[in-house]
């Protein structure tokens, strides 16, 4: 059963408060679960317990068919309608009319680049594509029969040591 009640916020304006009522037949207890944007938080199910020591209910959703993982200002997906958009642009349009670096710029900055912005972006990316000689030596340290995924994992980790400023994750200028 869903209920919708109108409440007044501090300014006196009416606000909608939708809830889902769940009755646990094991205990007879009733729970009110808030509904926000046609969704409920899975963590609300944890409050439903058969006894005090119980972990609480979990949801099982094979293939995440009914699970919204997050809200995104970058990606919109509607699998049933076959829609995939990045920053409001259909994927078909980006694939046909934009380069990889133009799309990368779009994802980071929120808009497709002008020619001047693209030229600067290409320069910034190109400057960071050089591989330090120490990484080459690091790679040569692996056994001849080492698994490529292990080598890749270790090498990417090692690359991070060449950019110590990258640990300042709160500095927006260096986060990307």
Helices and strands as residue ranges (DSSP letters): E 2-8, E 14-23, E 30-35, G 42-47, G 62-64, E 75-78, E 83-86, E 89-90, H 91-97, H 100-109, H 115-127, H 133-140, H 148-159, G 160-162, G 164-167
